[in-house]
Amino acid sequence: MKTAALILSAVLAVAACVFLLAPLVVVVLASFSPTPVFDLPTTGASLRWYGRIANLEGFWPALGLSIEVAAVSTALALVVGTLAAIAAVRGALPYADAFAALLVSPLMMPGLVLGIALLQYFRAVGFDAPLAGLLVAHLIVTLPYVARTMIAGLSRFDFTLIDAALTLGCTWRQAIFKVMVPALAPSFLIAGLFAFLASFDNYPVSIFLTDVRTKTLPIKMLQYIEEAPDPTIAAVSSLILLGTIVLLIIADRAVGLSRMAGTSD
Amino acid sequence: MPVTSLSRRTLLKASAALAGTVAMPSIVRAAPKEIVIGGPAGAAKYFNESVFPLLKQKLGVTVLYEGTNSLTNLQKMQADKAAPKFSVVIMDDPVMIRAAAEGLIVPMQASAIPNLGKLVPGAVHLDGMWANYQLPWAGIAYNTKSGAPTSWADMWAPSHKGKVIVPSIQNTEGFWNLLIAAHLETGKPLAEAQYDIDAGFRKLKSLVPSLLNVYTNAPQAMNLLEQGEADMIGGQFSAYTLTRKMDGAPVDLAIPKEGGFAMPSGIAKITGGPASDLADAVIDAFLGPDVQQVLATKAVVTPTNLTTPRPAGYPDPATLFAPDWGFVAKERGKWAERWTTELL
């Protein structure tokens, strides 16, 4: 009986993985299509769509902008989110739980609602700087990932270690950088990774805040699909997939994927 | 005061990040001669690849192109009326009529745009409010494996059941199916049938079992056609179908025996838009032989400038039916409602 249940759960786990990965496999296969039809290739393979990417109109600026926005919003979110997490965990704030919930609340809100709300708000207060607006929006998108991870990381962190370091002759600054930061490094890495990816592939919020001069990669990719239904977009998607896998491998080497998925301890 | 030094450091980091933000190159990217044009998404590829480089070379102007569908661009123009972002807009005639009625576009002057006087008859509308810079032709797009349709009635054939796609009435090309349905139902010539929309809806209702999909987003429909999921798309047009054929997709465009149609691609100047002189120069170039020559081959459209030769094999625009777009513009809102309540 127990064996049967184990086999069943293993089968279901494999089926779930296949279900999740199948669309990605289709996209990757379609990217090697030798014909201009977005279809599974049956007559050989070709790299022509990868060759086209470099010459796509507006691709490099869009990629650059996406990386810039993701990097800057992640950096800001790491600073702000960590401080907020310290306040939530250590600050003896009244209603600390409510505060922590508030910090991660943008995660619960549909992106479209957030996007429209921000657009209306920026217009209402007369804030008309597309890039800065986009950054603020992405800070809101990335902050919950950082706050959530850092609250979890800090609640496992033994703050008496700092006292111990101070007793043993460290200055306050040394105690922070030699004891607290290294102990929390995995949390920083995980938070940063998720925040970066959340910003990099954000569409629903960005669509309301980008204009003709400021277009992020996801916005541009949807535009490419509207221009021609050829496998170029599959090639771009496959490269992004590859980049994500590389990032995950690095994170696995540095921290361990089980810790990232929250399945350890 | 160790705590203060920590917060000062964090503040410093944050402000460095902010400074980095402000110093980002994207902000200072603005080039001196720049113009924003709104237009159809489907045209972005050949505009960006062939037309805009030509404009850059001829006029030294960098074009920023906002490609989406006509009605979305109209909404943007309405929203930005007080401070327009576009200088020039490219839309189909029925949407131009609404833009003109709302004062969003301004008449063009032949003194500033000399090519206005060199167009085929009927290409300039409402005393220069907008002009047709190209005439794509519409018919039935089909997958080459399923064979070319010879009559619009083929869309109703049982052999194509569940394999026909039509555009939504929200798209300009959505009107062709309604028009041809009215013609098939009443037997009246197109010029009369175009006002008998009730008959059109009656006939279209009998097309529903044949439908695989109704599209507002052409690439998705074209993908189904290219993969062979669909046999044909009624009302599709040359600038989209034949550019895909040119790229090697297994599709073609048939002009059935009842006739094909002329798509109305217009260009207009935005009321109070930025860079007025540049806008005139860009519109003049779009109406001139150099750009139209490029469009004829790259977009597979009939030129409207009299000095631009029509490539061999292209239909004579005089043989294509051009409907009463004023009527379409006036009634389309009602049709869109009937479309969703009666057909879907």
Contacts between the chains, C-beta under 8 A, distances in Angstrom:
chain1	res1	chain2	res2	distance
A	35	B	248	6.4
A	35	B	249	7.5
A	36	B	226	7.8
A	36	B	244	7.3
A	36	B	247	4.5
A	36	B	248	4.7
A	36	B	249	5.1
A	37	B	223	7.5
A	37	B	226	4.3
A	37	B	227	6.1
A	37	B	249	5.6
A	37	B	250	7.1
A	38	B	223	5.3
A	38	B	226	7.5
A	38	B	227	7.6
A	39	B	226	7.2
A	39	B	227	4.9
A	57	B	44	7.5
A	57	B	48	4.0
A	57	B	49	7.3
A	58	B	48	7.9
A	61	B	26	7.5
A	61	B	29	7.9
A	64	B	26	7.7
A	65	B	26	5.9
A	68	B	24	5.8
A	68	B	26	7.1
A	72	B	17	6.1
A	72	B	20	6.5
A	72	B	21	5.3
A	72	B	24	7.9
A	75	B	17	5.0
A	76	B	14	6.7
A	76	B	17	5.5
A	76	B	18	7.9
A	79	B	10	5.8
A	79	B	13	5.8
A	79	B	14	5.4
A	79	B	17	7.4
A	80	B	14	7.5
A	83	B	10	6.6
A	131	B	21	7.7
A	131	B	24	6.9
A	131	B	26	5.9
A	131	B	27	6.0
A	132	B	21	7.2
A	135	B	21	6.0
A	171	B	2	6.8
A	172	B	2	3.0
A	172	B	3	7.2
A	172	B	5	7.5
A	172	B	6	7.1
A	173	B	2	6.5
A	173	B	5	6.5
A	173	B	6	7.1
A	176	B	6	6.5
A	211	B	85	7.4
A	212	B	36	5.5
A	212	B	64	4.6
A	212	B	65	7.6
A	212	B	66	4.9
A	212	B	85	7.2
A	213	B	26	7.7
A	213	B	29	7.0
A	213	B	30	7.5
A	213	B	64	6.4
A	214	B	26	6.7
A	223	B	41	6.7
A	223	B	44	6.9
A	223	B	67	6.4
A	225	B	219	5.7
A	226	B	41	3.9
A	226	B	42	7.0
A	226	B	44	7.5
A	226	B	67	6.9
A	226	B	68	7.7
A	226	B	217	7.0
A	226	B	218	7.9
A	226	B	219	5.8
A	227	B	41	6.3
A	227	B	42	6.7
A	227	B	44	4.8
A	227	B	45	4.3
A	227	B	67	7.2
A	227	B	219	7.5
A	228	B	45	5.5
A	228	B	219	6.7
A	228	B	243	7.6
A	228	B	244	7.0
A	228	B	247	7.1
A	229	B	219	3.9
A	229	B	220	7.0
A	229	B	222	5.2
A	229	B	223	4.1
A	229	B	226	7.1
A	229	B	244	7.9
A	230	B	247	6.6
A	230	B	249	7.9
